[in-house]
Each structure stands twice: as structure tokens, then as C-alpha cells.
Amino acid sequence: MAACLVGNAKSSNIIGYMEISNYQTTQNTKISLFPNPTADFFRVSGIVGTAKLIISNIHCKILMTKEEVSSDEDICVKSLPRGIYIAKIISKRGVERRKLEKK
């Protein structure tokens, strides 16, 4: 299992705000988050190679970033409080956004 490397959900530790970018949103890809909802860890399936992962709250405040994530890697979200988040996955194929629910 991966260690919790980045991010903290306390408002004083907000990394920034999610930006509107020029990346193309991909269509019909098989990117998914599992398990979802989650309590501690999740994985992103369907990534070819590696991708950048940004987790933000529903107000677009960035709470966690990971520069390189792959499909076989556990991502720790223990520090995030219960709620709904947006996982933005940026890869060579484009940008995917998925809802992530933390129990």
C-alpha cells in the first residue's frame, strides 16, 4: 500500500484552486475510481502509463495533488473529511473528471 504523501483537508492547508485549462476532455474512456465510495484508499483504473491527479472539493479548492499516479497504485485519502470530491486525472489522452465520495 502507498503511504499518504500529499494533501491535508484542513482549510489552512488548501493547496490552491482548480483552474480552467486548455486540456481537452476525453470522450468514452474507461477511467474509474475504486472503491468509490472509499474510507482510506482508492485506485484509478484505466490509466495508460502515468497521469497527474488533482483532488478538489466541490468549491474547486485543491486539497491534494499527485504528480505521477498509475493504475496499480493506492492513493491515500485518510486525511480528507467525509464528503464529495472531484478527482481530475490529466494524462497524455486528455483530462478526465470523476466524482469521489469519502465515507
ROSE-999788 format. One line per 2 residues: number of its first residue (from 1); their letters; for each residue x, y, z of N, C-alpha, C. Coordinates in pm, 1 decimal. Last residue first. Layout:
NUM = A = X:Y:Z:X:Y:Z:X:Y:Z; ...
This chain:
103 = KK = -1616.3:825.3:268.4:-1705.9:786.6:379.0:-1648.8:832.4:511.7; -1599.0:1023.5:-14.1:-1522.0:978.8:102.7:-1620.3:949.5:215.0
101 = EL = -1636.5:988.2:-356.1:-1707.8:1002.4:-229.0:-1623.4:942.3:-118.2; -1561.9:1155.0:-645.5:-1508.2:1066.5:-544.8:-1582.2:1092.5:-414.8
99 = KR = -1627.2:1190.9:-989.2:-1673.2:1216.9:-852.4:-1612.1:1110.8:-761.1; -1381.9:1284.6:-1229.2:-1469.8:1184.3:-1170.0:-1507.3:1225.9:-1028.9
97 = RE = -1255.5:1394.0:-1534.3:-1301.5:1433.1:-1401.1:-1400.9:1328.2:-1353.0; -975.6:1391.3:-1746.6:-1096.6:1323.6:-1700.3:-1130.0:1378.2:-1562.8
95 = VG = -801.3:1513.7:-2023.8:-843.2:1534.1:-1886.3:-973.1:1459.0:-1859.5; -568.3:1334.7:-2233.6:-653.9:1448.5:-2203.2:-688.1:1453.5:-2056.1
93 = RK = -374.4:1148.5:-2288.0:-501.4:1136.8:-2360.7:-594.2:1255.2:-2337.9; -177.1:1194.9:-2106.8:-148.6:1226.6:-2247.4:-275.0:1222.6:-2331.8
91 = SI = -377.3:1318.9:-1829.4:-284.4:1225.3:-1893.6:-257.8:1272.1:-2036.2; -515.6:1400.5:-1530.5:-456.8:1461.6:-1650.3:-353.6:1364.7:-1706.5
89 = IK = -800.1:1382.3:-1349.2:-690.4:1298.8:-1396.1:-641.4:1356.8:-1528.1; -951.1:1497.7:-1067.5:-914.4:1538.4:-1202.9:-790.4:1459.9:-1242.1
87 = AI = -1210.3:1432.7:-861.5:-1078.0:1383.1:-896.8:-1054.2:1418.7:-1042.6; -1391.1:1604.7:-629.1:-1370.2:1590.8:-772.8:-1226.7:1545.1:-793.8
85 = YI = -1591.3:1480.9:-353.7:-1474.8:1546.8:-411.4:-1472.6:1526.3:-562.5; -1797.0:1479.7:-69.9:-1788.3:1457.9:-213.8:-1673.6:1542.4:-268.2
83 = GR = -1716.7:1339.9:258.4:-1777.0:1433.1:164.3:-1759.7:1390.3:19.6; -1515.1:1337.2:550.0:-1626.2:1277.4:475.9:-1686.1:1380.4:381.2
81 = PL = -1187.7:1484.2:508.6:-1311.3:1456.3:582.3:-1415.7:1392.7:490.2; -871.8:1335.8:435.6:-987.5:1412.5:388.5:-1109.5:1381.9:474.9
79 = SK = -679.2:1160.8:522.3:-680.5:1295.3:581.4:-800.5:1379.5:538.2; -707.9:932.8:366.5:-743.8:926.9:508.5:-759.3:1065.5:568.5
77 = VC = -650.6:879.5:106.8:-738.0:994.6:132.9:-785.6:995.0:278.4; -396.6:750.1:-95.1:-445.5:767.8:41.9:-530.8:894.2:52.8
75 = ID = -404.6:528.4:-352.0:-399.2:671.0:-321.9:-469.3:692.2:-188.2; -217.6:262.9:-484.7:-316.7:305.4:-386.7:-296.2:453.3:-355.6
73 = ED = -161.1:175.4:-823.0:-116.5:248.4:-705.2:-232.9:286.8:-614.5; -199.0:84.9:-1079.2:-175.4:-14.1:-974.0:-133.9:48.7:-841.2
71 = SS = -223.2:301.2:-1254.5:-341.8:219.4:-1223.9:-321.5:123.1:-1108.4; -34.9:580.4:-1117.7:-59.8:474.1:-1214.7:-176.0:388.2:-1167.3
69 = VE = 68.8:918.7:-1100.6:-10.6:810.1:-1044.6:-33.5:707.6:-1155.1; 251.7:1195.4:-1032.3:251.0:1072.9:-1112.3:174.7:964.1:-1038.8
67 = EK = 173.3:1412.7:-865.2:227.7:1436.2:-999.2:224.6:1313.0:-1088.9; -100.9:1482.9:-686.6:-1.1:1377.3:-701.9:46.3:1384.5:-846.1
65 = TM = -265.5:1688.8:-450.0:-213.1:1665.6:-584.1:-110.4:1554.0:-579.3; -543.2:1808.5:-267.5:-439.9:1707.2:-282.3:-395.3:1702.4:-428.1
63 = LI = -718.1:2018.2:-271.7:-680.0:1965.9:-141.4:-563.8:1868.4:-149.7; -828.8:2302.8:-430.1:-742.6:2186.1:-443.5:-693.0:2145.0:-305.2
61 = KC = -1154.4:2402.3:-455.4:-1032.5:2421.2:-376.3:-951.5:2292.5:-383.6; -1400.9:2377.2:-581.1:-1279.5:2381.0:-663.5:-1153.7:2416.4:-585.8
59 = HI = -1606.5:2315.4:-422.2:-1585.4:2458.7:-444.4:-1457.8:2484.2:-523.7; -1595.3:2049.8:-374.5:-1696.1:2095.0:-471.2:-1688.7:2244.5:-498.7
57 = NS = -1235.7:1997.2:-362.7:-1370.2:1988.8:-307.4:-1469.0:2044.7:-409.7; -1004.9:1795.0:-557.1:-1056.5:1922.4:-506.6:-1193.2:1899.4:-444.4
55 = II = -714.3:1638.8:-655.0:-840.8:1620.1:-584.0:-881.7:1754.0:-525.5; -541.5:1542.2:-935.1:-574.3:1657.7:-851.7:-709.2:1629.7:-786.9
53 = LK = -284.2:1359.2:-1080.0:-411.9:1353.0:-1011.0:-427.1:1476.2:-923.7; -133.3:1276.6:-1387.7:-135.4:1366.0:-1272.9:-275.4:1360.1:-1213.8
51 = AT = -29.5:944.9:-1488.3:-109.9:1066.0:-1503.6:-92.8:1151.6:-1378.7; 132.7:685.2:-1683.4:107.6:761.0:-1560.9:26.1:885.8:-1592.8
49 = GV = 5.9:422.1:-1870.3:127.7:488.9:-1824.2:101.0:556.6:-1690.9; -325.1:473.2:-1881.5:-219.3:415.6:-1962.4:-92.4:491.5:-1927.6
47 = IG = -575.8:404.2:-1648.5:-466.6:494.5:-1686.4:-366.4:416.3:-1770.0; -767.4:232.0:-1553.2:-779.1:277.2:-1690.9:-672.2:375.4:-1734.2
45 = SV = -839.9:332.0:-1216.5:-817.6:229.7:-1319.1:-832.7:292.5:-1457.5; -711.8:449.6:-930.6:-766.0:499.5:-1056.4:-736.4:392.7:-1160.5
43 = RF = -802.7:357.2:-596.8:-717.7:345.1:-715.3:-789.9:406.4:-834.2; -798.7:460.6:-251.6:-865.6:425.2:-376.1:-761.7:411.8:-485.2
41 = FD = -831.5:446.1:108.4:-752.9:442.2:-14.7:-843.9:417.0:-134.2; -1040.3:504.1:307.5:-898.5:530.7:326.9:-818.0:544.2:197.1
39 = AT = -1306.3:484.7:221.6:-1277.5:537.6:355.0:-1131.9:581.3:366.5; -1513.0:548.0:-69.7:-1397.0:492.0:-1.9:-1381.4:553.7:136.2
37 = PN = -1783.4:466.3:-303.3:-1716.8:546.7:-201.2:-1602.6:470.8:-133.6; -1532.0:319.5:-462.9:-1594.3:451.7:-458.0:-1741.1:432.3:-424.2
35 = PF = -1216.0:156.7:-463.3:-1359.7:156.6:-437.3:-1410.9:299.8:-425.4; -1194.8:331.3:-778.2:-1249.9:222.8:-698.0:-1162.7:196.8:-576.2
33 = LS = -1270.7:520.6:-1061.4:-1213.8:522.7:-927.2:-1276.5:409.0:-848.5; -1185.9:494.7:-1410.9:-1278.9:484.6:-1299.0:-1201.3:484.3:-1168.0
31 = IK = -1172.6:534.6:-1756.1:-1114.6:575.9:-1628.8:-1221.4:560.7:-1520.5; -1223.3:472.2:-2020.6:-1261.8:377.5:-1917.3:-1191.8:407.8:-1785.2
29 = TN = -1373.0:718.1:-2238.0:-1260.5:646.7:-2180.0:-1310.0:559.5:-2066.0; -1543.9:889.8:-2393.0:-1555.8:744.4:-2397.1:-1432.3:671.8:-2345.7
27 = QT = -1325.6:1168.3:-2440.8:-1458.4:1107.8:-2454.7:-1445.7:956.1:-2451.9; -1142.6:1414.4:-2256.2:-1151.4:1295.9:-2340.0:-1292.7:1240.4:-2339.1
25 = TQ = -1095.7:1753.7:-2287.5:-1164.4:1649.7:-2211.5:-1182.8:1530.8:-2304.1; -784.3:1906.1:-2339.1:-905.3:1852.5:-2399.1:-966.0:1748.2:-2305.9
23 = YN = -658.6:2182.5:-2159.2:-657.9:2040.2:-2187.0:-790.3:1998.5:-2248.2; -660.1:2441.0:-2079.7:-675.0:2418.4:-2223.2:-669.3:2270.7:-2259.3
21 = SI = -852.3:2483.6:-1772.1:-731.6:2465.6:-1852.5:-764.8:2443.6:-1999.3; -931.7:2638.3:-1479.0:-987.3:2603.5:-1609.3:-866.5:2594.6:-1701.8
19 = EM = -803.9:2502.9:-1170.9:-807.5:2600.4:-1279.7:-883.5:2547.7:-1400.2; -872.3:2479.5:-832.0:-864.7:2411.2:-959.9:-884.9:2512.8:-1071.1
17 = YG = -665.7:2653.1:-599.6:-795.4:2634.4:-662.0:-777.5:2566.7:-796.4; -457.5:2519.7:-338.7:-495.1:2622.2:-436.1:-634.5:2596.1:-487.3
15 = II = -416.3:2374.8:-103.3:-306.1:2394.6:-196.0:-336.6:2506.8:-294.1; -503.6:2428.0:228.8:-552.0:2419.1:91.5:-437.8:2455.6:-2.3
13 = NS = -463.0:2433.1:500.6:-364.6:2365.6:416.9:-410.8:2348.0:273.1; -672.6:2541.5:632.2:-548.1:2617.0:636.8:-440.6:2555.7:547.9
11 = SK = -870.6:2347.2:609.4:-877.7:2464.3:522.4:-749.9:2545.3:524.3; -758.9:2012.3:597.1:-787.5:2130.1:678.2:-779.6:2254.1:590.5
9 = AN = -681.7:1794.0:445.4:-812.7:1851.5:418.8:-844.0:1973.9:503.1; -385.9:1762.5:274.3:-447.4:1765.7:405.5:-576.1:1842.1:388.0
7 = GV = -129.2:1627.6:67.0:-263.4:1675.7:92.8:-303.6:1669.1:238.5; 67.0:1330.9:17.4:32.5:1469.8:-8.4:-106.9:1501.4:40.5
5 = LC = 114.1:1066.3:104.5:225.0:1154.9:74.2:186.5:1301.0:64.8; 50.7:789.5:270.2:-14.4:917.3:245.5:94.2:1021.3:225.1
3 = AA = 190.5:507.7:94.0:179.8:595.1:210.9:107.0:722.2:171.8; 37.1:227.4:-61.4:110.0:353.4:-68.1:91.2:431.9:60.2
1 = M = 82.6:-119.0:0.0:0.0:0.0:0.0:86.2:124.2:0.0
